[in-house]
């Protein structure tokens, strides 16, 4: 899946749905996020959180994997990788995640999501290995 950034701000977001920001003047282009308008990104996973119906994309910016609300992007290619998994959790369960879609470790290793967020060395190695394989798959199509 490929997306293109069309906005870097939370202006116009319904903050009841996009629960990862607290105001409508948040800028994902600054503060270490580094999103760039008109730049294409490869989606490495998607997530919907328990307290929201907003879809978030897992992409990396400046070598750092992060989750960003879909409202910042347009989809260029909605083809899903052949080796992706999906996991759905109990609605209103103990965790923050309702559903997650992506590569094996992201969906099937209970600790991987958190390890990726804290930039664990092994999790980062796996993420970028999976990304390289996906880039190769996309180039062959």
The 8 nearest C-alpha neighbors of each residue, nearest first, counted from 0:
[[1, 77, 78, 76, 42, 79, 41, 2],
 [0, 2, 41, 76, 75, 40, 42, 74],
 [3, 1, 74, 75, 40, 39, 73, 72],
 [2, 4, 39, 72, 73, 38, 37, 40],
 [3, 5, 72, 36, 37, 38, 6, 71],
 [6, 4, 72, 36, 71, 37, 3, 73],
 [7, 5, 71, 8, 4, 36, 72, 70],
 [6, 8, 27, 28, 26, 71, 34, 36],
 [9, 7, 26, 10, 25, 6, 27, 24],
 [8, 10, 23, 25, 12, 24, 11, 26],
 [11, 9, 23, 8, 12, 24, 25, 22],
 [10, 12, 9, 23, 13, 8, 14, 24],
 [13, 11, 9, 10, 14, 23, 17, 16],
 [14, 12, 15, 16, 17, 11, 23, 18],
 [13, 15, 17, 16, 12, 18, 21, 20],
 [16, 14, 13, 17, 18, 51, 50, 12],
 [15, 17, 51, 14, 13, 18, 53, 52],
 [18, 16, 14, 19, 15, 53, 13, 20],
 [17, 19, 20, 16, 14, 15, 51, 21],
 [18, 20, 17, 21, 14, 68, 16, 67],
 [21, 19, 18, 22, 17, 25, 14, 9],
 [20, 22, 19, 14, 18, 23, 25, 17],
 [23, 21, 24, 20, 25, 14, 9, 10],
 [22, 24, 10, 9, 25, 11, 12, 21],
 [23, 25, 22, 10, 9, 26, 8, 21],
 [24, 26, 9, 8, 23, 22, 27, 20],
 [27, 25, 8, 28, 7, 29, 24, 9],
 [28, 26, 7, 32, 29, 34, 8, 33],
 [27, 29, 33, 34, 26, 7, 32, 35],
 [30, 28, 27, 33, 31, 32, 26, 34],
 [31, 29, 32, 28, 27, 33, 26, 25],
 [30, 32, 29, 33, 28, 27, 61, 34],
 [31, 33, 27, 30, 29, 28, 34, 60],
 [34, 32, 28, 29, 31, 60, 27, 35],
 [35, 33, 28, 27, 32, 7, 60, 36],
 [36, 34, 38, 28, 33, 37, 4, 7],
 [35, 37, 4, 5, 38, 6, 34, 7],
 [38, 36, 4, 3, 5, 35, 39, 6],
 [39, 37, 36, 3, 35, 4, 40, 34],
 [40, 38, 3, 2, 37, 4, 1, 41],
 [41, 39, 2, 1, 3, 42, 58, 38],
 [40, 42, 1, 0, 43, 58, 2, 39],
 [43, 41, 58, 0, 44, 57, 1, 56],
 [42, 44, 57, 58, 101, 41, 130, 102],
 [45, 43, 101, 57, 100, 42, 56, 46],
 [44, 46, 56, 100, 55, 99, 57, 101],
 [45, 47, 99, 55, 98, 54, 48, 100],
 [48, 46, 54, 98, 97, 53, 52, 96],
 [47, 49, 96, 97, 51, 50, 95, 46],
 [48, 50, 97, 96, 95, 51, 91, 90],
 [51, 49, 48, 52, 18, 16, 95, 91],
 [52, 50, 16, 48, 53, 49, 17, 47],
 [51, 53, 16, 47, 54, 48, 50, 49],
 [54, 52, 51, 16, 17, 47, 55, 68],
 [53, 55, 47, 69, 46, 68, 52, 45],
 [56, 54, 68, 67, 46, 69, 45, 66],
 [57, 55, 45, 67, 66, 44, 42, 58],
 [58, 56, 66, 44, 43, 65, 42, 45],
 [59, 57, 42, 64, 65, 43, 56, 41],
 [58, 60, 64, 63, 62, 65, 61, 57],
 [59, 61, 63, 62, 33, 64, 34, 58],
 [62, 60, 63, 59, 33, 32, 64, 31],
 [61, 63, 60, 59, 64, 127, 123, 58],
 [62, 64, 59, 60, 61, 65, 118, 58],
 [65, 63, 59, 58, 60, 57, 62, 66],
 [66, 64, 57, 58, 59, 63, 67, 116],
 [65, 67, 57, 56, 55, 58, 68, 64],
 [66, 68, 55, 56, 69, 65, 57, 71],
 [69, 67, 55, 70, 54, 71, 56, 53],
 [68, 70, 55, 71, 72, 54, 56, 67],
 [71, 69, 68, 72, 73, 12, 6, 54],
 [72, 70, 6, 69, 5, 4, 68, 7],
 [73, 71, 4, 5, 3, 70, 69, 2],
 [72, 74, 3, 2, 75, 4, 5, 71],
 [73, 75, 2, 76, 1, 77, 3, 72],
 [74, 76, 2, 1, 73, 3, 77, 0],
 [77, 75, 1, 0, 78, 74, 2, 79],
 [78, 76, 0, 79, 74, 75, 1, 2],
 [79, 77, 0, 76, 80, 1, 81, 75],
 [78, 80, 0, 77, 81, 83, 82, 76],
 [81, 79, 82, 83, 78, 133, 0, 136],
 [80, 82, 83, 79, 84, 78, 136, 133],
 [83, 81, 80, 102, 84, 103, 101, 79],
 [84, 82, 102, 101, 80, 81, 103, 100],
 [85, 83, 101, 100, 102, 103, 106, 82],
 [86, 84, 100, 99, 106, 101, 87, 83],
 [85, 87, 99, 98, 106, 100, 88, 84],
 [88, 86, 98, 97, 99, 85, 89, 96],
 [87, 89, 97, 98, 90, 86, 96, 92],
 [88, 90, 92, 91, 97, 87, 93, 94],
 [89, 91, 92, 97, 88, 49, 87, 96],
 [92, 90, 89, 49, 93, 97, 94, 50],
 [93, 91, 89, 90, 94, 88, 49, 95],
 [92, 94, 91, 95, 89, 96, 90, 88],
 [95, 93, 96, 92, 49, 97, 91, 88],
 [94, 96, 49, 48, 97, 93, 50, 92],
 [97, 95, 48, 49, 94, 98, 47, 88],
 [96, 98, 49, 48, 88, 47, 87, 90],
 [99, 97, 87, 47, 86, 46, 96, 88],
 [98, 100, 46, 86, 45, 85, 106, 87],
 [101, 99, 85, 45, 44, 84, 46, 106],
 [102, 100, 44, 83, 84, 43, 105, 106],
 [101, 103, 83, 105, 104, 84, 106, 82],
 [104, 102, 106, 105, 107, 84, 83, 101],
 [103, 105, 108, 107, 106, 102, 111, 125],
 [106, 104, 103, 102, 111, 107, 112, 101],
 [107, 105, 104, 103, 86, 108, 101, 84],
 [106, 108, 104, 103, 105, 109, 86, 84],
 [107, 109, 104, 111, 110, 106, 105, 103],
 [108, 110, 111, 107, 112, 106, 105, 104],
 [111, 109, 108, 113, 112, 114, 105, 115],
 [110, 112, 114, 108, 113, 105, 109, 115],
 [113, 111, 115, 114, 110, 105, 116, 109],
 [112, 114, 116, 115, 111, 110, 117, 109],
 [115, 113, 111, 119, 117, 116, 112, 122],
 [114, 116, 118, 112, 122, 113, 117, 119],
 [115, 117, 113, 118, 114, 112, 65, 64],
 [116, 118, 114, 115, 119, 113, 112, 122],
 [119, 117, 115, 116, 123, 114, 120, 122],
 [118, 120, 122, 114, 121, 117, 115, 123],
 [121, 119, 123, 122, 118, 124, 115, 114],
 [120, 122, 124, 123, 119, 125, 114, 118],
 [123, 121, 125, 119, 115, 124, 120, 114],
 [124, 122, 126, 120, 121, 125, 119, 118],
 [125, 123, 121, 127, 122, 126, 128, 120],
 [124, 126, 128, 122, 123, 127, 129, 121],
 [127, 125, 123, 129, 128, 124, 122, 130],
 [126, 128, 130, 129, 124, 125, 131, 123],
 [129, 127, 125, 131, 130, 126, 124, 132],
 [128, 130, 132, 126, 127, 131, 125, 133],
 [129, 131, 127, 133, 132, 128, 134, 126],
 [132, 130, 134, 128, 133, 129, 127, 135],
 [133, 131, 135, 129, 130, 134, 136, 128],
 [132, 134, 136, 130, 135, 131, 137, 129],
 [135, 133, 137, 131, 136, 132, 130, 138],
 [134, 136, 132, 138, 133, 137, 131, 139],
 [135, 137, 133, 139, 134, 138, 132, 140],
 [136, 138, 134, 140, 139, 135, 133, 80],
 [139, 137, 135, 136, 140, 134, 133, 132],
 [140, 138, 136, 137, 135, 134, 133, 132],
 [139, 137, 138, 136, 135, 134, 78, 133]]
